[in-house]
Each structure stands twice: as structure tokens, then as C-alpha cells.
Amino acid sequence: MIATPIILENDLVLLRPLESIHGQALWPIAQQVDLYRFGSTDVSSLEKLKIYIQNALQEASEGKSIPFIIYNKQTSEYVGSTRFGNIDHNNKTLHIGWTWISPEARGTGFNHQMKFLMLRHVFETMDFEKVEFRIDERNIVSRKAVEKLGATLEGILRKNITVKDGFRRSSCCYGILKEEWQNIKTERFSSFQ
């Protein structure tokens, strides 16, 4: 049985399943994003971007992730990529992450709307119990963005990931529980409903 592709959208954001052909569309954005300082992801060349996409698609085929390409409906352009990852169907938990968007889309509320679509899908369609986010302890901008979503800091994994320059980062673990979703939805996302 083939799963129906997940498409999430509102008036601004369209999340479509990532495909191998999206490398060309994502390459101009990949050249503008700095994934090297805080993460282990490397999209610094077209070839590395294609490997990144193939790895995401391999995880998707194994049921471990659901990767998306991000489209801005108001500007009619692709602006990045994100995914549901570390999917644990038995425990009904997953991570939202691997998100990178163009500098032009940052600070505009675009990411907030995108995360609303993703959270709503996880809790209301997939019926999962928990969403987790893992962010480099030094990445204050991303940490504030996740806190703005209503996620709770649950702890810090010390020196658990080596980033591109060899630095061993510590990861802040944030979470949102299913029983928290309705209040968060009302308090943090009322304008999107």
C-alpha cells in the first residue's frame, strides 16, 4: 500500500513532499543559508545538496522521516526545506527539524505559519503524542523561535553532535505534548485558524 503524499498549506505556505528533482530549485537557497555553524548538515555544493535530498528520501522510504520542500505562495518561489524526522510510530513521537529557509523569509512570520501547519498535522491528523525539537544551545534565534511556538525546554544533551568545524555542540531539547496542543493552538496560533 502506497501512502498518500502529505501536502500542508494555507494562504502563505505550501509544504509538498521533497523529491530528487528539487535539488535545482533548492540550490539558490542552499547557497544563502548557514547550516555549518550549528548543524551537521552540509548543502554547500549542488552535489552535497543532492546527497542531502537522497538521504532524506531514503529515510522517508524507511518510514523514519517525511521531508518537505517549502513554497511561499505569496512570492511564488521555493524558500527551503523542512521535515518530520525520527518518527517513532510505536511511541507516537517525532521531531520537527532539518529546517532551512531563505534569508528573505526569515523574521516575516513565515516559519511560524509553517510550524503551525506541521504541528496541527502531527497532533490532529497523525494523532501523535509528542513533538520534539533539538537545537544547538548557541543558536539563540532558533531557540527563541521554538519557544515562541510554545515548546518547553526539557533539558540539554551535552556535546552530543559534532558540527562542520569539528566543534561538539550541546543540543537543547524542546517538546510539545498532545495535551498541551489545544491551549498552544489558541494562545500562539489564533490568527491562523
C-alpha positions in Angstrom: 0.0 0.0 0.0 1.4 3.4 -1.0 0.9 6.2 1.5 -0.9 9.3 0.2 1.6 12.2 0.0 1.2 14.8 2.7 0.6 18.3 1.5 0.2 21.1 4.1 -0.9 24.6 3.1 -2.6 27.8 4.0 -2.7 31.2 2.2 1.0 31.7 2.6 2.8 28.4 3.0 2.8 25.2 0.9 4.7 22.2 2.1 5.0 19.5 -0.6 6.8 16.2 -0.5 10.5 16.6 -1.2 11.6 14.9 -4.4 15.0 14.3 -6.0 14.2 16.8 -8.8 14.0 19.6 -6.2 17.8 20.0 -6.0 17.9 22.6 -8.7 15.1 24.6 -7.1 16.7 24.5 -3.6 20.3 25.2 -4.8 19.9 29.0 -4.9 18.6 28.9 -1.3 21.2 26.4 -0.1 23.9 28.9 -1.2 22.4 31.6 1.2 21.9 29.5 4.3 24.5 28.9 7.0 24.0 25.3 8.2 27.6 24.8 9.0 27.8 26.7 12.3 25.1 24.9 14.2 24.4 21.7 12.4 25.9 18.7 10.8 24.1 19.3 7.6 26.2 20.2 4.5 24.5 21.6 1.4 27.5 23.7 0.4 27.6 22.3 -3.2 25.0 21.1 -5.6 26.4 17.6 -5.2 26.2 17.7 -1.4 22.6 19.1 -1.7 21.7 16.1 -3.9 23.2 13.7 -1.3 21.2 15.5 1.4 18.0 15.1 -0.5 18.7 11.4 -1.3 19.4 10.7 2.4 16.1 12.4 3.3 14.3 10.3 0.7 15.9 7.1 1.9 14.8 7.9 5.4 11.3 8.6 4.1 11.2 5.2 2.3 12.1 3.6 5.6 9.3 5.4 7.4 11.7 7.4 9.5 11.0 10.9 8.1 8.7 12.9 5.9 10.7 15.6 4.1 9.2 18.7 2.5 10.1 21.4 0.1 8.8 24.8 1.3 7.0 27.1 -1.2 6.0 30.7 -0.5 2.6 31.2 -2.2 2.7 35.0 -2.0 6.1 35.3 -3.7 5.6 32.2 -5.9 9.0 30.8 -5.0 10.6 27.9 -3.2 12.2 29.1 0.1 13.7 26.0 1.7 13.2 22.6 3.2 11.9 21.0 6.5 10.8 17.6 7.7 9.3 15.4 10.3 12.1 13.1 11.4 13.0 10.4 13.9 9.4 9.2 13.6 8.5 6.7 16.2 5.1 5.2 15.4 5.1 2.9 18.5 5.5 5.8 20.9 3.8 8.3 18.7 6.6 10.9 18.8 8.6 12.7 16.2 11.0 15.6 15.7 10.3 18.7 13.6 13.6 20.0 12.2 16.1 20.0 9.4 14.5 23.4 8.6 16.3 25.9 6.5 14.7 28.8 4.8 15.9 31.7 2.7 17.0 34.8 4.5 14.2 36.8 2.8 11.6 34.5 4.5 13.1 34.8 8.0 11.6 37.1 10.5 8.4 37.5 8.5 6.2 35.1 10.4 6.6 32.6 7.6 8.3 30.0 9.8 5.6 30.4 12.5 2.8 29.7 10.0 4.7 26.7 8.6 5.2 25.2 12.1 1.5 25.7 12.8 0.6 23.6 9.8 3.1 20.9 10.8 2.1 20.8 14.5 -1.6 20.7 13.6 -1.0 17.8 11.3 1.1 15.8 13.9 -1.5 16.2 16.7 -4.8 16.3 14.8 -4.2 14.1 11.8 -1.4 11.7 12.8 -2.7 11.7 16.4 0.8 11.6 17.8 1.6 12.3 21.5 4.6 14.5 21.3 6.7 16.7 19.0 10.4 17.3 19.8 12.8 19.9 18.6 16.6 19.7 19.1 18.6 23.0 18.7 22.2 23.9 19.2 22.5 25.6 22.6 24.3 28.5 20.9 21.5 29.1 18.3 19.6 31.7 20.2 17.5 32.8 17.2 16.2 29.2 16.6 15.7 28.6 20.3 13.5 31.8 20.6 11.5 30.8 17.5 10.7 27.4 19.1 9.9 28.9 22.4 7.5 31.3 20.6 5.7 28.2 19.3 5.0 27.2 22.9 7.6 24.4 23.2 9.1 23.7 26.6 12.8 23.3 27.2 13.1 19.8 28.7 16.9 19.5 29.0 20.2 19.8 27.3 22.2 16.9 25.7 25.8 17.9 26.4 28.2 17.7 23.5 26.1 15.2 21.5 26.7 16.3 17.9 29.9 17.3 16.0 29.2 20.2 13.6 31.1 21.0 10.5 34.1 22.9 12.1 34.6 20.0 14.5 33.0 21.7 17.4 31.0 19.4 19.7 27.7 21.2 20.3 25.2 20.7 23.0 21.6 20.3 22.0 18.6 21.9 23.7 15.7 19.5 23.7 12.3 21.2 23.5 8.9 19.4 23.4 5.2 19.9 22.9 2.8 17.3 24.3 -0.6 16.5 22.7 -2.4 17.6 25.8 -0.8 21.0 25.5 -1.7 21.4 21.9 -5.2 22.9 22.2 -4.0 25.7 24.6 -0.9 26.4 22.5 -3.1 26.5 19.3 -5.4 29.0 20.9 -2.7 31.1 22.5 0.0 31.1 19.9 -1.8 30.5 16.6 -5.2 32.0 16.9 -4.7 34.2 13.8 -4.0 31.2 11.6 -7.3 29.3 12.2 
